Every structure is written in C-alpha cells, then in structure tokens.
Amino acid sequence: MIAYPPSGDHVDQIGALARSDVASQVREYVESFPHAVKLPTNHVELYIVRDFLSREECDALIALIDANRVPSPVVSDDPIPSYRTSETCYLYPGPDAVAVVERKLDALTGLDPRYGEALQGQRYAVGQEFKPHHDFFDTGQAYWQDQAAMGGQRTWSAMTFLNEPEEGGRTNFPTAGVMIAPKAGNLVIWNNMDEYGVPNPGSLHQGMPVAQGVKYVLTKWYRERPWCQ
C-alpha cells in the first residue's frame, strides 16, 4: 500500500519530490490494472479504465445519489454559483455499493485509503455543467490554509461514469485536446501534478453541459497526506 512521505509548505520542494515518487508507484498499479489504457497526450497523465464498474454496481450508486443529493459545492475564496451547477451526494462507508467501489479503487491506485477523500456522486440534469477548472488547490488563496490542514494538495482524481445521458455531458480536457464521452462503468483517472510533482495546468478539465437526459458520475480525490475533515 502506497503512502506519501510527510511534507509541509516550508519544504514544498521536498513535498513535490514525494508526490512525484508516489506517482511513479501509482502509475505501475494503474497500468497493470485490467482494461486500463493511457491516453496519448503530453499535457496530462490520463487513463481510461473500461468496465471498472458493472451496470448493477452503477445502478446501486445512482440510487444512493438520488436519495441524498444537494447543490454541488465549489472550493474557492469567492465561489461563482453558475460555475458548477450539478447536484452532489457524499457517499461515506456503510452501504455495500460504496464498499465495493472503494475496494476497487484501492486495487486500482495502490494508495493508502487514508489519503482518499469521501466518495462524491454528482448528478447533472439538462443544461447543468462544471466549467473548466483544476482539481488541485491554489495555494495562493486563503482557503488553502484549511485544505493544507485537511491533507494538503490533491494529487490524483478518479471519476467513474455511472450512466450515459442521451446527449452531451462529455468530460473535456481542453489543454490536452481530449474529450471523453460518458459510458456507464468506465473510469477516468488522471494525475493533477506534473512529472516534478508540481500542480499541472494541463490537467484543466470540464464537465460539459448535458443536452438531453441526466448524467451521473462518481468522483474520488486523493491527497498528499491522510485526509481529515
């Protein structure tokens, strides 16, 4: 099981080296996972894992999301309501469907489960979207002090499509020139850091508006230290 060495703001260079070292270990796990394919782009380390979840597992997670969804939050000093218009449900340990996907994510990444945030399910109705953004934190904003105490920088993001809307809802990586259509059970995982362990602007991505139907996704973010709320 992979764990990140301790790091702090006063030794950011050491922290970056630690993130880079761990990324090489995560890479080995992901690339050996069944149905994992690395996408050909130099701007972000990005993989698709096909059939990561079964249809039955996806349906069980959708039911949990529908039962407890609320407006999606945005981590920012000055959040813009129109920036992220989906609904969110935090999926904490307990239900069987959550335990199944957590075990699969542990096997996929090799990361110590303590470094993962709580699973977050999102529901996008027609017209809803998440505009271009980065998952890593801006250390120049005031909110960073709270996030640093909660586990530090976000490193890897893992997002699973739980269904397929009738039209729209693709995940776009504009800098990398990659656009991914939702397909139930497929997972997309990417490194928010560059090869040196520094936040990578090339990881910019967006959830494009749904044109017809509804889109459900499940997201897991990993930190550089154990995550605590």
C-alpha positions in Angstrom: 0.0 0.0 0.0 1.4 3.4 -1.1 1.7 6.3 1.4 3.1 9.7 0.8 6.1 10.8 3.0 5.3 13.8 5.3 5.6 17.2 3.7 4.8 20.8 4.5 4.6 24.3 3.0 8.1 25.1 4.3 9.6 22.2 2.4 7.5 22.4 -0.7 10.3 21.1 -2.9 10.6 18.0 -0.8 6.8 17.7 -1.0 6.9 17.9 -4.8 9.6 15.2 -4.9 7.5 13.0 -2.6 4.4 13.4 -4.9 6.5 12.6 -7.9 7.9 9.4 -6.3 4.4 8.2 -5.3 3.1 9.0 -8.7 5.5 6.5 -10.3 4.2 3.8 -8.0 0.5 4.7 -8.7 1.4 4.6 -12.4 2.6 1.0 -12.1 -0.7 0.0 -10.4 -2.9 1.7 -12.9 -1.0 0.4 -16.0 -1.3 -3.1 -14.7 -5.0 -2.9 -14.0 -7.3 -4.8 -16.4 -8.7 -2.7 -19.3 -6.6 0.4 -18.4 -5.4 2.5 -21.3 -3.2 5.5 -21.2 -4.4 8.3 -23.5 -1.9 9.8 -25.9 -1.3 13.4 -24.6 1.8 15.2 -23.4 -0.2 17.7 -21.3 -1.6 15.5 -18.5 -1.1 11.9 -17.3 -4.6 10.5 -18.2 -6.0 7.0 -18.3 -9.3 5.3 -19.1 -10.3 2.0 -17.4 -13.1 0.4 -19.2 -15.7 -1.7 -17.4 -14.4 -0.6 -14.0 -17.9 -1.0 -12.5 -20.7 -3.3 -13.6 -24.2 -1.9 -14.6 -25.6 -3.3 -11.4 -22.9 -1.5 -9.3 -23.6 1.7 -11.2 -27.4 1.5 -10.6 -26.9 0.9 -6.9 -24.7 4.0 -6.7 -27.2 6.1 -8.7 -29.9 5.2 -6.2 -27.8 6.4 -3.3 -27.0 9.7 -5.1 -30.7 10.3 -5.9 -31.6 9.7 -2.2 -29.3 12.4 -0.8 -28.3 14.9 -3.4 -27.8 18.6 -2.7 -26.4 21.5 -4.7 -22.7 20.9 -5.5 -20.1 23.0 -3.6 -17.1 24.8 -5.0 -13.8 25.2 -3.1 -12.9 28.9 -3.7 -12.5 32.1 -1.8 -15.2 33.7 -4.0 -17.3 30.9 -5.4 -19.5 31.6 -8.5 -22.9 29.9 -8.4 -23.0 29.3 -12.1 -19.6 27.7 -12.2 -20.8 24.3 -11.0 -24.5 23.7 -11.4 -24.8 19.9 -10.7 -26.0 18.2 -7.5 -23.8 16.3 -5.2 -24.1 13.4 -2.7 -21.3 12.4 -0.4 -21.0 8.6 -0.1 -19.5 7.6 3.2 -18.6 4.0 4.2 -21.5 1.8 5.1 -23.6 0.8 2.1 -22.4 -2.3 0.2 -22.2 -0.3 -3.1 -19.8 2.1 -1.5 -17.6 -0.7 0.0 -17.4 -2.4 -3.5 -16.2 0.7 -5.3 -13.7 1.7 -2.5 -12.1 -1.8 -2.7 -11.8 -1.5 -6.5 -10.2 2.0 -6.2 -7.7 0.7 -3.6 -6.7 -2.0 -6.1 -6.5 0.4 -9.0 -4.3 3.0 -7.4 -2.4 1.1 -4.6 -2.8 4.2 -2.5 -3.4 4.0 1.3 -7.2 4.5 1.7 -6.5 7.2 4.3 -5.3 9.5 1.6 -8.7 9.4 -0.3 -11.5 11.9 0.3 -15.0 10.6 0.7 -16.6 9.5 -2.5 -18.7 12.1 -4.1 -21.5 11.4 -6.5 -22.8 14.0 -8.9 -26.0 14.3 -10.9 -26.2 16.6 -13.9 -29.6 17.5 -15.4 -30.2 19.2 -18.8 -28.1 22.3 -19.0 -26.0 21.6 -15.9 -22.2 21.6 -16.1 -18.9 22.1 -14.3 -17.0 24.8 -16.2 -13.2 24.5 -16.8 -11.3 24.0 -13.6 -8.4 22.3 -11.9 -8.7 19.8 -9.1 -5.5 20.9 -7.4 -5.7 23.7 -4.9 -4.5 27.2 -5.5 -2.0 27.7 -2.6 -2.2 31.5 -3.0 -5.9 31.6 -1.9 -7.0 31.9 1.7 -8.9 28.6 1.6 -5.5 26.8 1.2 -4.7 27.0 4.9 -7.8 24.9 5.7 -7.1 22.5 2.9 -3.4 22.1 4.0 -4.6 21.1 7.4 -7.1 18.6 5.9 -4.4 16.6 4.0 -2.7 19.0 1.7 -2.7 19.1 -2.1 -5.0 17.0 -4.3 -2.8 14.6 -6.3 -4.9 12.1 -8.3 -8.5 12.3 -9.4 -10.6 9.2 -10.3 -14.0 9.7 -11.9 -16.4 6.9 -13.0 -19.3 7.4 -15.3 -22.4 5.7 -13.9 -24.7 6.1 -16.9 -24.9 7.6 -20.4 -27.1 10.7 -21.0 -28.9 10.9 -24.3 -26.8 13.8 -25.5 -23.9 15.9 -24.2 -22.2 15.7 -20.8 -18.7 14.9 -22.1 -15.6 15.4 -20.0 -13.3 17.8 -21.8 -9.6 18.3 -21.2 -9.1 21.4 -23.4 -5.4 21.9 -23.0 -4.7 18.2 -23.7 -7.1 18.1 -26.6 -9.0 15.1 -25.2 -12.8 14.8 -24.9 -14.4 11.7 -23.3 -18.0 10.6 -23.8 -19.8 9.1 -20.8 -20.1 5.4 -20.8 -21.6 3.5 -17.8 -18.9 1.7 -15.8 -15.9 3.4 -17.4 -13.4 5.2 -15.1 -11.1 8.2 -16.0 -8.1 8.7 -13.7 -5.5 11.5 -14.0 -2.6 13.0 -12.2 -3.1 16.6 -11.2 0.6 17.0 -10.8 3.3 17.2 -13.4 6.4 14.9 -13.7 8.1 17.0 -11.0 5.2 16.7 -8.5 4.1 20.3 -9.1 0.4 21.3 -9.9 -0.1 20.8 -13.6 -2.1 23.5 -15.5 -2.5 20.9 -18.3 -4.9 19.0 -16.1 -7.6 21.6 -16.8 -10.9 19.9 -17.4 -14.7 20.5 -17.5 -17.9 18.7 -17.3 -19.7 19.9 -20.4 -23.5 20.7 -20.3 -25.9 17.8 -20.6 -28.1 18.4 -23.7 -30.6 15.5 -23.2 -31.2 13.2 -20.3 -29.3 13.0 -17.0 -25.7 12.2 -16.2 -24.4 10.6 -13.1 -20.7 10.3 -12.1 -18.7 9.2 -9.1 -15.5 11.1 -8.1 -12.7 10.3 -5.7 -9.9 12.7 -5.0 -6.6 11.8 -3.3 -4.4 14.0 -1.1 -0.7 14.0 -0.4 -1.3 13.2 3.3 -4.1 11.5 5.2 -7.4 13.3 4.6 -9.4 14.5 7.5 -12.5 16.7 7.6 
